[in-house]
Amino acid sequence: MSGPTPGTERRSRLRQYQVQLLERMQAAKTGAPEGGRELGVLIGGHQCLLDLTQISEIVPLQTATPVPLTQDWYLGLVNVRGHLTGVIDLARYLQQAAGDAAPSERRLITFAPPLGFNCALLVERVLGLRKLADMEALPSDAFRDSEGQQWRRIDLAQLVQEARFVQVGLV
């Protein structure tokens, strides 16, 4: 035999890349959160911040296939790049009224693989990147930007630890 096959070599490089990416994400998490970059989104009419290391991608809104006997905030399943992904209406989960964004503005934000939870959040609108260092910290994980607008930071890692969040089936 003459050494590793091209497929084995490619898988090894992919594994090495994934390890390096995970290390960079972990390094970003251990840095000061005040300097972090966040994705600004609109959920239930409220401006929210999502840690970039906790999200995988932003995908256009798709119609979810309903799953019987699930909570009303669990919208169903969609196919995101060949993976069945559960869709959560976070506004409904937080018992907030739905926003008035047009369907063309709505997006799905998928969770990063290290969170170990294959799902996406429905957001009304993506508002762009925000830097926490440019904001004033307020109590209860809230921030105020230079324009006086208040933002609520949502920690997806904590969210997937909530018993109610992981129990999508009706009890």
Number of C-alpha atoms within 10 A of each C-alpha: 4 4 7 9 9 9 9 11 12 12 11 12 12 12 12 12 12 12 12 12 12 15 12 13 15 13 11 16 15 9 10 10 14 14 13 17 18 21 18 22 26 20 26 22 17 17 17 22 27 20 20 19 22 20 20 14 13 15 15 14 17 16 12 15 13 14 14 9 11 15 19 14 17 23 20 22 20 21 13 17 8 7 11 13 19 23 25 24 22 19 21 17 14 11 11 13 12 16 15 10 15 9 12 10 12 20 20 24 24 22 24 19 13 15 17 10 17 15 24 26 22 26 26 26 22 19 13 10 15 18 16 20 14 14 20 14 16 12 7 8 12 16 21 16 16 9 7 10 10 18 21 19 19 14 13 18 16 9 13 16 12 10 9 12 15 11 12 19 13 9 7
